[in-house]
Amino acid sequence: MTSYLKTTPTRDGFFGEYGGAMLPPPLEPHFAEINKAWDQLSKSAAFLEELRSIRKHFQGRPTPISYLHNMSRHLGGAQIYAKREDLNHTGAHKLNHCMAEALLAKYMGKTKIMAETGAGQHGVALATAAAYFGMECEIHMGEIDIEKEAPNVTRMKLLGATVVPVGFGGRSLKEAVDSAFQSYVAQADHALFCIGSVVGPHPFPKMVRDFQSIVGIEAREQFHEMTGQLPDIVAACVGGGSNAMGLFAGFIDEEDVALYGVEPMGTSSNLGDHAATITFGEDGDIHGFRTMLLKDENGEPAPVHTVASGLDYPGVGPEHAHLHRTGRVTYTSANDKEALDAFFALSRDEGIIPALESAHAVAFAIREAPKNPGKSILLNLSGRGDKDIDYVTETFGFGDA
Ligand SMILES: *Cc1c(COP(=O)(O)O)cnc(C)c1O
């Protein structure tokens, strides 16, 4: 059943012409070490059994699928279902790859895990994993993001992580990546750098996809058990693309299942107002791999905007660029307003407050359901919206439904 996943990417990490690893020479031996470790551990019964046990007893997996009965009835078209990653421990899908990355670090004999974080979601998930394994955790974060995302900084500190403020340049995510990588080079003998999505140099896009594929494997079985069929349409929001690849992994070999990636269209289609990388981007290199990119007039990664901070990345996972190129996945978008409307609608209709990121997938379902009577839509509810309620209600009130 998993023929696509077994044959893609190539051994060098290429998804068609995208992906690969363009590394500064000091990092080459360390990435070779990670590559070799994952190659071996992905076939190790002990590793896979420990990961299975962590998922069940610590993360609370499997997460359920919910039938969105009120929303489906109101819209009067397709039946809508949601895979509930908001019920995964820490409230989003990110812990799926963070626990596995930390377990990999443990098997590699490392005592420390480290990363950069933008809005703080990846930092919190990684700090959670570090606490579980009794490892040190170092998170680099731009000073501007530290001010904006104070609750996540508090969480990371409570979980025992060291938060390193990054004060140069734009003092945001891009500088945090540079700072974290620099610090990693000096500590790579005892530390593992843990990337937060299906991005970065090989083997991370493949490894993070493999770690997230549990979402799709569970969803396929659960959906079939609930309905006796497979979904007609499967959709997920795409920032870097990890929650989408996780869900798609369960259905990618099923040609009758249509797959949709939903990008953030922000406030307009003008460069700088959105983060719809595949919709408007071109081929390019970022952070050590080849993919599609939003570029400014100098060919540098462009500034991006979306109401969902977890989606604001000018690149995208190389596998998504490839699946766009082959046509297996259709990439579409939802703007800030549609995502906010979906945020309010899901809260009122179903009693589920979604993350603003996940609300983009909900917005897609709201738009498509009326056009698809008799069909079913399965969307990935990648996370819960508790983190967003202050911002949403202070800025937009309580919706006008
Ligand atoms: C980080 C995040 C995303 C975006 O990341 P992907 O790698 O594109 O999945 C989506 N939803 C939630 C809830 C997130 O925290």
Ligand as a Chemical Component Dictionary entry (heavy atoms), coordinates in Angstrom:
data_LIG
# 
_chem_comp.id                   LIG 
_chem_comp.type                 NON-POLYMER 
_chem_comp.pdbx_formal_charge   0 
_chem_comp.three_letter_code    LIG 
# 
loop_
_chem_comp_atom.comp_id 
_chem_comp_atom.atom_id 
_chem_comp_atom.alt_atom_id 
_chem_comp_atom.type_symbol 
_chem_comp_atom.charge 
_chem_comp_atom.model_Cartn_x 
_chem_comp_atom.model_Cartn_y 
_chem_comp_atom.model_Cartn_z 
_chem_comp_atom.pdbx_ordinal 
LIG C1 C1 C 0 3.029  24.821 13.224 1  
LIG C2 C2 C 0 1.620  24.529 12.942 2  
LIG C3 C3 C 0 1.159  24.356 11.619 3  
LIG C4 C4 C 0 2.037  24.523 10.418 4  
LIG O1 O1 O 0 3.066  23.602 10.284 5  
LIG P1 P1 P 0 3.053  22.481 9.152  6  
LIG O2 O2 O 0 4.440  21.973 9.170  7  
LIG O3 O3 O 0 2.684  23.148 7.868  8  
LIG O4 O4 O 0 2.049  21.477 9.546  9  
LIG C5 C5 C 0 -0.173 24.013 11.422 10 
LIG N1 N1 N 0 -1.026 23.895 12.453 11 
LIG C6 C6 C 0 -0.626 24.064 13.734 12 
LIG C7 C7 C 0 -1.634 23.913 14.822 13 
LIG C8 C8 C 0 0.704  24.393 14.025 14 
LIG O5 O5 O 0 1.090  24.571 15.296 15 
# 
loop_
_chem_comp_bond.comp_id 
_chem_comp_bond.atom_id_1 
_chem_comp_bond.atom_id_2 
_chem_comp_bond.value_order 
_chem_comp_bond.pdbx_ordinal 
LIG C1 C2 SING 1  
LIG C2 C3 SING 2  
LIG C2 C8 DOUB 3  
LIG C3 C4 SING 4  
LIG C3 C5 DOUB 5  
LIG C4 O1 SING 6  
LIG O1 P1 SING 7  
LIG P1 O2 DOUB 8  
LIG P1 O3 SING 9  
LIG P1 O4 SING 10 
LIG C5 N1 SING 11 
LIG N1 C6 DOUB 12 
LIG C6 C7 SING 13 
LIG C6 C8 SING 14 
LIG C8 O5 SING 15 
# 
